[in-house]
Amino acid sequence: MAMPRLLYGTAWKKEATSDLVFKALKAGFRGVDTAAQPRHYNEALVGAGIKRAISEGIVKREDLFIQTKFTPIGGQDLSNMPYDAKASLEDQVHASVSSSLTHFTFDDSATAYIDSLVLHSPPSSHFSDLVKVWKAFETYVPRRIRQLGISNTDLHVVGRLCSSPDISVRPAVVQNRFYPATQWEVDLRAYCRIQNIAFQTFWTLTGNPELLRSTPVQNLAKSAAISAPVALYALVLGLEGTTILDGTTSETHMAEDLKVTDVVNGFAQSESGKTTWTAYLDEFKALIGESE
Protein backbone atom coordinates (compact mmCIF):
# COMPACT_ATOMS: atom_id res chain seq x y z
CA MET A 1 0.00 0.00 0.00
CA ALA A 2 1.44 3.35 -1.04
CA MET A 3 1.56 6.12 1.54
CA PRO A 4 -1.60 8.26 1.33
CA ARG A 5 -1.25 12.04 1.10
CA LEU A 6 -3.29 12.39 4.31
CA LEU A 7 -2.75 10.14 7.35
CA TYR A 8 -4.92 10.08 10.43
CA GLY A 9 -2.89 11.10 13.48
CA THR A 10 -3.73 9.37 16.76
CA ALA A 11 -1.69 11.24 19.39
CA TRP A 12 -3.49 12.33 22.57
CA LYS A 13 -6.75 10.58 21.68
CA LYS A 14 -6.66 8.48 24.90
CA GLU A 15 -9.79 6.35 25.51
CA ALA A 16 -11.45 7.74 22.37
CA THR A 17 -8.70 6.37 20.13
CA SER A 18 -10.48 3.24 18.89
CA ASP A 19 -13.72 5.03 18.06
CA LEU A 20 -11.92 7.91 16.32
CA VAL A 21 -9.76 5.60 14.23
CA PHE A 22 -12.87 3.68 13.17
CA LYS A 23 -14.63 6.92 12.24
CA ALA A 24 -11.59 8.13 10.29
CA LEU A 25 -11.45 4.92 8.27
CA LYS A 26 -15.20 5.06 7.71
CA ALA A 27 -14.82 8.65 6.46
CA GLY A 28 -12.21 7.53 3.93
CA PHE A 29 -8.79 7.78 5.55
CA ARG A 30 -6.51 4.95 4.45
CA GLY A 31 -3.40 5.84 6.42
CA VAL A 32 -3.01 5.81 10.21
CA ASP A 33 -0.06 7.11 12.26
CA THR A 34 0.61 6.04 15.83
CA ALA A 35 3.50 5.12 18.15
CA ALA A 36 4.52 2.54 20.74
CA GLN A 37 4.51 5.34 23.28
CA PRO A 38 1.71 4.97 25.87
CA ARG A 39 2.58 8.42 27.19
CA HIS A 40 0.88 10.05 24.19
CA TYR A 41 -0.66 7.21 22.14
CA ASN A 42 -2.77 4.12 22.70
CA GLU A 43 -1.47 1.81 20.01
CA ALA A 44 -3.63 -1.11 21.18
CA LEU A 45 -6.79 0.97 20.69
CA VAL A 46 -5.56 2.06 17.24
CA GLY A 47 -5.37 -1.63 16.37
CA ALA A 48 -8.83 -2.20 17.83
CA GLY A 49 -10.31 0.58 15.70
CA ILE A 50 -8.70 -0.83 12.57
CA LYS A 51 -9.84 -4.35 13.42
CA ARG A 52 -13.42 -3.13 13.79
CA ALA A 53 -13.28 -1.38 10.41
CA ILE A 54 -11.93 -4.54 8.79
CA SER A 55 -14.53 -6.76 10.44
CA GLU A 56 -17.34 -4.47 9.27
CA GLY A 57 -16.09 -4.56 5.69
CA ILE A 58 -15.12 -0.89 5.54
CA VAL A 59 -11.54 -1.60 4.54
CA LYS A 60 -9.14 -4.49 3.92
CA ARG A 61 -5.73 -4.69 5.59
CA GLU A 62 -3.98 -4.57 2.22
CA ASP A 63 -5.67 -1.25 1.47
CA LEU A 64 -4.34 0.39 4.65
CA PHE A 65 -1.07 2.17 5.40
CA ILE A 66 -0.21 1.64 9.06
CA GLN A 67 2.67 3.61 10.51
CA THR A 68 3.98 3.35 14.04
CA LYS A 69 7.09 4.49 15.87
CA PHE A 70 9.81 3.22 18.15
CA THR A 71 10.15 5.84 20.88
CA PRO A 72 13.49 6.03 22.76
CA ILE A 73 13.56 6.21 26.55
CA GLY A 74 13.65 10.03 26.59
CA GLY A 75 10.13 10.15 25.16
CA GLN A 76 8.63 7.40 27.33
CA ASP A 77 6.84 7.29 30.64
CA LEU A 78 9.18 5.00 32.57
CA SER A 79 6.24 3.49 34.46
CA ASN A 80 4.41 2.52 31.25
CA MET A 81 6.50 1.60 28.23
CA PRO A 82 6.77 -1.33 25.80
CA TYR A 83 10.31 -2.41 26.73
CA ASP A 84 12.78 -2.71 29.58
CA ALA A 85 14.56 0.60 30.09
CA LYS A 86 17.70 -1.29 31.14
CA ALA A 87 17.83 -3.40 27.98
CA SER A 88 20.23 -2.69 25.11
CA LEU A 89 19.01 -0.37 22.37
CA GLU A 90 18.65 -3.35 20.04
CA ASP A 91 16.54 -5.29 22.53
CA GLN A 92 14.42 -2.22 23.19
CA VAL A 93 13.65 -2.06 19.47
CA HIS A 94 12.78 -5.75 19.26
CA ALA A 95 10.44 -5.57 22.26
CA SER A 96 8.75 -2.45 20.92
CA VAL A 97 8.28 -3.88 17.42
CA SER A 98 6.97 -7.14 18.86
CA SER A 99 4.39 -5.18 20.85
CA SER A 100 3.36 -3.19 17.77
CA LEU A 101 3.02 -6.29 15.60
CA THR A 102 0.76 -7.81 18.23
CA HIS A 103 -1.46 -4.73 18.11
CA PHE A 104 -1.64 -4.91 14.32
CA THR A 105 -2.36 -8.61 13.96
CA PHE A 106 -5.79 -8.92 12.39
CA ASP A 107 -5.73 -12.50 11.18
CA ASP A 108 -2.63 -14.68 11.23
CA SER A 109 0.16 -13.42 13.50
CA ALA A 110 2.73 -14.96 11.15
CA THR A 111 1.68 -12.59 8.38
CA ALA A 112 1.21 -9.42 10.45
CA TYR A 113 3.18 -6.45 9.14
CA ILE A 114 3.66 -2.71 9.55
CA ASP A 115 3.87 -0.47 6.50
CA SER A 116 6.16 2.13 8.05
CA LEU A 117 8.30 2.13 11.20
CA VAL A 118 9.56 5.54 12.26
CA LEU A 119 12.25 6.35 14.81
CA HIS A 120 10.41 8.88 16.97
CA SER A 121 13.60 10.85 17.59
CA PRO A 122 17.34 10.11 17.62
CA PRO A 123 18.11 8.09 20.79
CA SER A 124 21.03 10.34 21.76
CA SER A 125 23.46 12.87 20.33
CA HIS A 126 25.73 10.02 19.23
CA PHE A 127 25.16 8.85 15.67
CA SER A 128 26.47 5.42 16.68
CA ASP A 129 23.38 4.94 18.89
CA LEU A 130 21.12 5.85 16.01
CA VAL A 131 22.93 3.28 13.85
CA LYS A 132 22.33 0.58 16.48
CA VAL A 133 18.61 1.33 16.47
CA TRP A 134 18.47 1.54 12.69
CA LYS A 135 20.31 -1.75 12.17
CA ALA A 136 17.79 -3.39 14.49
CA PHE A 137 15.02 -1.84 12.37
CA GLU A 138 16.58 -3.25 9.22
CA THR A 139 16.23 -6.84 10.44
CA TYR A 140 12.46 -6.56 9.88
CA VAL A 141 12.59 -5.17 6.33
CA PRO A 142 10.88 -6.06 4.03
CA ARG A 143 8.74 -8.88 5.44
CA ARG A 144 7.51 -7.51 8.75
CA ILE A 145 8.15 -3.84 8.04
CA ARG A 146 7.89 -2.34 4.57
CA GLN A 147 9.79 0.93 5.04
CA LEU A 148 11.67 2.98 7.64
CA GLY A 149 11.65 6.62 8.65
CA ILE A 150 12.70 9.14 11.28
CA SER A 151 10.96 11.99 13.10
CA ASN A 152 11.91 15.09 15.08
CA THR A 153 15.28 15.38 13.41
CA ASP A 154 17.35 17.68 11.22
CA LEU A 155 19.07 17.83 7.85
CA HIS A 156 22.43 16.74 9.25
CA VAL A 157 21.04 13.50 10.69
CA VAL A 158 18.99 12.69 7.61
CA GLY A 159 22.01 13.34 5.42
CA ARG A 160 24.09 10.91 7.47
CA LEU A 161 21.38 8.27 7.26
CA CYS A 162 21.41 8.64 3.49
CA SER A 163 25.20 8.50 3.12
CA SER A 164 26.52 6.28 5.92
CA PRO A 165 28.03 2.99 4.71
CA ASP A 166 26.61 1.41 7.89
CA ILE A 167 23.04 1.97 6.71
CA SER A 168 21.56 -0.51 4.24
CA VAL A 169 17.91 0.61 4.21
CA ARG A 170 17.64 4.33 3.57
CA PRO A 171 14.85 6.39 5.17
CA ALA A 172 11.66 6.57 3.13
CA VAL A 173 9.97 9.19 5.30
CA VAL A 174 10.90 12.12 7.54
CA GLN A 175 8.18 13.37 9.92
CA ASN A 176 8.68 16.84 11.40
CA ARG A 177 6.73 19.84 12.58
CA PHE A 178 5.76 22.25 9.82
CA TYR A 179 5.78 25.66 11.45
CA PRO A 180 7.61 29.02 11.60
CA ALA A 181 10.13 28.08 14.30
CA THR A 182 11.84 25.70 11.86
CA GLN A 183 11.27 27.94 8.82
CA TRP A 184 8.88 25.25 7.60
CA GLU A 185 11.89 22.98 7.04
CA VAL A 186 12.59 24.44 3.60
CA ASP A 187 16.12 23.05 3.33
CA LEU A 188 15.29 19.63 4.77
CA ARG A 189 12.27 19.26 2.50
CA ALA A 190 14.37 20.19 -0.52
CA TYR A 191 16.89 17.49 0.43
CA CYS A 192 14.09 14.97 0.93
CA ARG A 193 12.75 15.67 -2.56
CA ILE A 194 16.19 15.04 -4.05
CA GLN A 195 16.51 11.79 -2.11
CA ASN A 196 12.93 10.72 -2.90
CA ILE A 197 12.02 10.77 0.79
CA ALA A 198 8.45 11.67 1.74
CA PHE A 199 8.20 14.57 4.18
CA GLN A 200 5.32 14.19 6.64
CA THR A 201 4.13 17.38 8.26
CA PHE A 202 2.51 17.67 11.66
CA TRP A 203 1.27 20.73 13.59
CA THR A 204 0.24 21.83 10.10
CA LEU A 205 -2.85 23.67 11.33
CA THR A 206 -2.19 24.37 15.00
CA GLY A 207 1.32 25.61 14.33
CA ASN A 208 0.31 28.01 11.56
CA PRO A 209 -2.49 30.39 12.57
CA GLU A 210 -0.95 33.16 10.46
CA LEU A 211 -0.74 30.95 7.37
CA LEU A 212 -4.39 30.03 7.85
CA ARG A 213 -5.23 33.73 7.67
CA SER A 214 -2.83 34.43 4.81
CA THR A 215 -3.94 35.79 1.44
CA PRO A 216 -3.14 32.71 -0.71
CA VAL A 217 -4.90 30.36 1.69
CA GLN A 218 -7.99 32.57 1.98
CA ASN A 219 -8.13 33.16 -1.78
CA LEU A 220 -7.80 29.46 -2.57
CA ALA A 221 -10.55 28.68 -0.07
CA LYS A 222 -12.88 31.10 -1.87
CA SER A 223 -11.90 30.02 -5.39
CA ALA A 224 -12.22 26.30 -4.71
CA ALA A 225 -15.18 26.63 -2.32
CA ILE A 226 -13.38 24.89 0.53
CA SER A 227 -12.52 25.74 4.12
CA ALA A 228 -9.30 27.55 5.03
CA PRO A 229 -7.82 24.43 6.71
CA VAL A 230 -8.39 22.36 3.57
CA ALA A 231 -6.89 25.15 1.48
CA LEU A 232 -3.80 25.17 3.69
CA TYR A 233 -3.52 21.40 3.43
CA ALA A 234 -3.79 21.65 -0.35
CA LEU A 235 -1.02 24.22 -0.61
CA VAL A 236 1.24 22.16 1.69
CA LEU A 237 0.67 19.15 -0.55
CA GLY A 238 1.39 21.40 -3.51
CA LEU A 239 4.95 21.82 -2.21
CA GLU A 240 5.57 18.28 -3.56
CA GLY A 241 6.99 15.34 -1.74
CA THR A 242 4.77 16.06 1.26
CA THR A 243 2.16 14.14 3.21
CA ILE A 244 0.15 15.45 6.16
CA LEU A 245 -0.83 14.09 9.56
CA ASP A 246 -4.41 15.10 10.34
CA GLY A 247 -5.57 14.51 13.91
CA THR A 248 -9.06 16.01 13.84
CA THR A 249 -11.62 14.52 16.22
CA SER A 250 -14.58 15.83 14.21
CA GLU A 251 -16.32 13.51 11.76
CA THR A 252 -17.39 16.54 9.76
CA HIS A 253 -13.80 17.72 9.46
CA MET A 254 -12.61 14.22 8.61
CA ALA A 255 -14.85 14.14 5.56
CA GLU A 256 -14.08 17.76 4.70
CA ASP A 257 -10.31 17.36 5.01
CA LEU A 258 -10.26 14.39 2.64
CA LYS A 259 -11.53 16.71 -0.09
CA VAL A 260 -7.98 18.06 -0.27
CA THR A 261 -7.17 15.46 -2.91
CA ASP A 262 -10.01 16.85 -5.05
CA VAL A 263 -8.32 20.24 -4.90
CA VAL A 264 -4.83 18.97 -5.70
CA ASN A 265 -5.92 16.48 -8.37
CA GLY A 266 -8.96 18.34 -9.64
CA PHE A 267 -9.12 22.11 -9.24
CA ALA A 268 -5.34 22.57 -9.52
CA GLN A 269 -5.22 20.61 -12.76
CA SER A 270 -8.41 21.92 -14.34
CA GLU A 271 -8.44 24.35 -17.23
CA SER A 272 -10.28 26.93 -15.15
CA GLY A 273 -8.28 26.51 -11.97
CA LYS A 274 -4.72 25.75 -13.02
CA THR A 275 -3.53 29.33 -13.49
CA THR A 276 -5.17 30.49 -10.26
CA TRP A 277 -3.71 27.53 -8.35
CA THR A 278 -0.21 28.24 -9.63
CA ALA A 279 -0.44 31.87 -8.56
CA TYR A 280 -1.66 30.98 -5.07
CA LEU A 281 1.00 28.29 -4.69
CA ASP A 282 3.78 30.67 -5.76
CA GLU A 283 2.53 33.24 -3.25
CA PHE A 284 2.38 30.58 -0.55
CA LYS A 285 5.95 29.46 -1.29
CA ALA A 286 7.14 33.05 -1.00
CA LEU A 287 5.48 33.33 2.43
CA ILE A 288 7.43 30.35 3.80
CA GLY A 289 10.70 31.31 2.11
CA GLU A 290 10.70 28.59 -0.52
CA SER A 291 12.25 29.72 -3.77
CA GLU A 292 11.44 26.68 -5.89
C-alpha positions as CSV (number, residue, x, y, z in Angstrom):
1,M,0.0,0.0,0.0
2,A,1.4,3.3,-1.0
3,M,1.6,6.1,1.5
4,P,-1.6,8.3,1.3
5,R,-1.3,12.0,1.1
6,L,-3.3,12.4,4.3
7,L,-2.7,10.1,7.4
8,Y,-4.9,10.1,10.4
9,G,-2.9,11.1,13.5
10,T,-3.7,9.4,16.8
11,A,-1.7,11.2,19.4
12,W,-3.5,12.3,22.6
13,K,-6.7,10.6,21.7
14,K,-6.7,8.5,24.9
15,E,-9.8,6.4,25.5
16,A,-11.4,7.7,22.4
17,T,-8.7,6.4,20.1
18,S,-10.5,3.2,18.9
19,D,-13.7,5.0,18.1
20,L,-11.9,7.9,16.3
21,V,-9.8,5.6,14.2
22,F,-12.9,3.7,13.2
23,K,-14.6,6.9,12.2
24,A,-11.6,8.1,10.3
25,L,-11.4,4.9,8.3
26,K,-15.2,5.1,7.7
27,A,-14.8,8.6,6.5
28,G,-12.2,7.5,3.9
29,F,-8.8,7.8,5.6
30,R,-6.5,5.0,4.5
31,G,-3.4,5.8,6.4
32,V,-3.0,5.8,10.2
33,D,-0.1,7.1,12.3
34,T,0.6,6.0,15.8
35,A,3.5,5.1,18.2
36,A,4.5,2.5,20.7
37,Q,4.5,5.3,23.3
38,P,1.7,5.0,25.9
39,R,2.6,8.4,27.2
40,H,0.9,10.0,24.2
41,Y,-0.7,7.2,22.1
42,N,-2.8,4.1,22.7
43,E,-1.5,1.8,20.0
44,A,-3.6,-1.1,21.2
45,L,-6.8,1.0,20.7
46,V,-5.6,2.1,17.2
47,G,-5.4,-1.6,16.4
48,A,-8.8,-2.2,17.8
49,G,-10.3,0.6,15.7
50,I,-8.7,-0.8,12.6
51,K,-9.8,-4.4,13.4
52,R,-13.4,-3.1,13.8
53,A,-13.3,-1.4,10.4
54,I,-11.9,-4.5,8.8
55,S,-14.5,-6.8,10.4
56,E,-17.3,-4.5,9.3
57,G,-16.1,-4.6,5.7
58,I,-15.1,-0.9,5.5
59,V,-11.5,-1.6,4.5
60,K,-9.1,-4.5,3.9
61,R,-5.7,-4.7,5.6
62,E,-4.0,-4.6,2.2
63,D,-5.7,-1.2,1.5
64,L,-4.3,0.4,4.7
65,F,-1.1,2.2,5.4
66,I,-0.2,1.6,9.1
67,Q,2.7,3.6,10.5
68,T,4.0,3.4,14.0
69,K,7.1,4.5,15.9
70,F,9.8,3.2,18.1
71,T,10.2,5.8,20.9
72,P,13.5,6.0,22.8
73,I,13.6,6.2,26.5
74,G,13.7,10.0,26.6
75,G,10.1,10.2,25.2
76,Q,8.6,7.4,27.3
77,D,6.8,7.3,30.6
78,L,9.2,5.0,32.6
79,S,6.2,3.5,34.5
80,N,4.4,2.5,31.3
81,M,6.5,1.6,28.2
82,P,6.8,-1.3,25.8
83,Y,10.3,-2.4,26.7
84,D,12.8,-2.7,29.6
85,A,14.6,0.6,30.1
86,K,17.7,-1.3,31.1
87,A,17.8,-3.4,28.0
88,S,20.2,-2.7,25.1
89,L,19.0,-0.4,22.4
90,E,18.7,-3.4,20.0
91,D,16.5,-5.3,22.5
92,Q,14.4,-2.2,23.2
93,V,13.7,-2.1,19.5
94,H,12.8,-5.8,19.3
95,A,10.4,-5.6,22.3
96,S,8.7,-2.4,20.9
97,V,8.3,-3.9,17.4
98,S,7.0,-7.1,18.9
99,S,4.4,-5.2,20.8
100,S,3.4,-3.2,17.8
101,L,3.0,-6.3,15.6
102,T,0.8,-7.8,18.2
103,H,-1.5,-4.7,18.1
104,F,-1.6,-4.9,14.3
105,T,-2.4,-8.6,14.0
106,F,-5.8,-8.9,12.4
107,D,-5.7,-12.5,11.2
108,D,-2.6,-14.7,11.2
109,S,0.2,-13.4,13.5
110,A,2.7,-15.0,11.2
111,T,1.7,-12.6,8.4
112,A,1.2,-9.4,10.4
113,Y,3.2,-6.4,9.1
114,I,3.7,-2.7,9.6
115,D,3.9,-0.5,6.5
116,S,6.2,2.1,8.1
117,L,8.3,2.1,11.2
118,V,9.6,5.5,12.3
119,L,12.2,6.4,14.8
120,H,10.4,8.9,17.0
121,S,13.6,10.9,17.6
122,P,17.3,10.1,17.6
123,P,18.1,8.1,20.8
124,S,21.0,10.3,21.8
125,S,23.5,12.9,20.3
126,H,25.7,10.0,19.2
127,F,25.2,8.8,15.7
128,S,26.5,5.4,16.7
129,D,23.4,4.9,18.9
130,L,21.1,5.9,16.0
131,V,22.9,3.3,13.8
132,K,22.3,0.6,16.5
133,V,18.6,1.3,16.5
134,W,18.5,1.5,12.7
135,K,20.3,-1.8,12.2
136,A,17.8,-3.4,14.5
137,F,15.0,-1.8,12.4
138,E,16.6,-3.2,9.2
139,T,16.2,-6.8,10.4
140,Y,12.5,-6.6,9.9
141,V,12.6,-5.2,6.3
142,P,10.9,-6.1,4.0
143,R,8.7,-8.9,5.4
144,R,7.5,-7.5,8.8
145,I,8.1,-3.8,8.0
146,R,7.9,-2.3,4.6
147,Q,9.8,0.9,5.0
148,L,11.7,3.0,7.6
149,G,11.6,6.6,8.7
150,I,12.7,9.1,11.3
151,S,11.0,12.0,13.1
152,N,11.9,15.1,15.1
153,T,15.3,15.4,13.4
154,D,17.3,17.7,11.2
155,L,19.1,17.8,7.9
156,H,22.4,16.7,9.3
157,V,21.0,13.5,10.7
158,V,19.0,12.7,7.6
159,G,22.0,13.3,5.4
160,R,24.1,10.9,7.5
161,L,21.4,8.3,7.3
162,C,21.4,8.6,3.5
163,S,25.2,8.5,3.1
164,S,26.5,6.3,5.9
165,P,28.0,3.0,4.7
166,D,26.6,1.4,7.9
167,I,23.0,2.0,6.7
168,S,21.6,-0.5,4.2
169,V,17.9,0.6,4.2
170,R,17.6,4.3,3.6
171,P,14.8,6.4,5.2
172,A,11.7,6.6,3.1
173,V,10.0,9.2,5.3
174,V,10.9,12.1,7.5
175,Q,8.2,13.4,9.9
176,N,8.7,16.8,11.4
177,R,6.7,19.8,12.6
178,F,5.8,22.3,9.8
179,Y,5.8,25.7,11.5
180,P,7.6,29.0,11.6
181,A,10.1,28.1,14.3
182,T,11.8,25.7,11.9
183,Q,11.3,27.9,8.8
184,W,8.9,25.3,7.6
185,E,11.9,23.0,7.0
186,V,12.6,24.4,3.6
187,D,16.1,23.0,3.3
188,L,15.3,19.6,4.8
189,R,12.3,19.3,2.5
190,A,14.4,20.2,-0.5
191,Y,16.9,17.5,0.4
192,C,14.1,15.0,0.9
193,R,12.7,15.7,-2.6
194,I,16.2,15.0,-4.0
195,Q,16.5,11.8,-2.1
196,N,12.9,10.7,-2.9
197,I,12.0,10.8,0.8
198,A,8.5,11.7,1.7
199,F,8.2,14.6,4.2
200,Q,5.3,14.2,6.6
201,T,4.1,17.4,8.3
202,F,2.5,17.7,11.7
203,W,1.3,20.7,13.6
204,T,0.2,21.8,10.1
205,L,-2.8,23.7,11.3
206,T,-2.2,24.4,15.0
207,G,1.3,25.6,14.3
208,N,0.3,28.0,11.6
209,P,-2.5,30.4,12.6
210,E,-0.9,33.2,10.5
211,L,-0.7,31.0,7.4
212,L,-4.4,30.0,7.9
213,R,-5.2,33.7,7.7
214,S,-2.8,34.4,4.8
215,T,-3.9,35.8,1.4
216,P,-3.1,32.7,-0.7
217,V,-4.9,30.4,1.7
218,Q,-8.0,32.6,2.0
219,N,-8.1,33.2,-1.8
220,L,-7.8,29.5,-2.6
221,A,-10.6,28.7,-0.1
222,K,-12.9,31.1,-1.9
223,S,-11.9,30.0,-5.4
224,A,-12.2,26.3,-4.7
225,A,-15.2,26.6,-2.3
226,I,-13.4,24.9,0.5
227,S,-12.5,25.7,4.1
228,A,-9.3,27.5,5.0
229,P,-7.8,24.4,6.7
230,V,-8.4,22.4,3.6
231,A,-6.9,25.2,1.5
232,L,-3.8,25.2,3.7
233,Y,-3.5,21.4,3.4
234,A,-3.8,21.6,-0.4
235,L,-1.0,24.2,-0.6
236,V,1.2,22.2,1.7
237,L,0.7,19.1,-0.6
238,G,1.4,21.4,-3.5
239,L,4.9,21.8,-2.2
240,E,5.6,18.3,-3.6
241,G,7.0,15.3,-1.7
242,T,4.8,16.1,1.3
243,T,2.2,14.1,3.2
244,I,0.2,15.4,6.2
245,L,-0.8,14.1,9.6
246,D,-4.4,15.1,10.3
247,G,-5.6,14.5,13.9
248,T,-9.1,16.0,13.8
249,T,-11.6,14.5,16.2
250,S,-14.6,15.8,14.2
251,E,-16.3,13.5,11.8
252,T,-17.4,16.5,9.8
253,H,-13.8,17.7,9.5
254,M,-12.6,14.2,8.6
255,A,-14.8,14.1,5.6
256,E,-14.1,17.8,4.7
257,D,-10.3,17.4,5.0
258,L,-10.3,14.4,2.6
259,K,-11.5,16.7,-0.1
260,V,-8.0,18.1,-0.3
261,T,-7.2,15.5,-2.9
262,D,-10.0,16.8,-5.1
263,V,-8.3,20.2,-4.9
264,V,-4.8,19.0,-5.7
265,N,-5.9,16.5,-8.4
266,G,-9.0,18.3,-9.6
267,F,-9.1,22.1,-9.2
268,A,-5.3,22.6,-9.5
269,Q,-5.2,20.6,-12.8
270,S,-8.4,21.9,-14.3
271,E,-8.4,24.3,-17.2
272,S,-10.3,26.9,-15.2
273,G,-8.3,26.5,-12.0
274,K,-4.7,25.7,-13.0
275,T,-3.5,29.3,-13.5
276,T,-5.2,30.5,-10.3
277,W,-3.7,27.5,-8.4
278,T,-0.2,28.2,-9.6
279,A,-0.4,31.9,-8.6
280,Y,-1.7,31.0,-5.1
281,L,1.0,28.3,-4.7
282,D,3.8,30.7,-5.8
283,E,2.5,33.2,-3.3
284,F,2.4,30.6,-0.6
285,K,6.0,29.5,-1.3
286,A,7.1,33.0,-1.0
287,L,5.5,33.3,2.4
288,I,7.4,30.3,3.8
289,G,10.7,31.3,2.1
290,E,10.7,28.6,-0.5
291,S,12.3,29.7,-3.8
292,E,11.4,26.7,-5.9
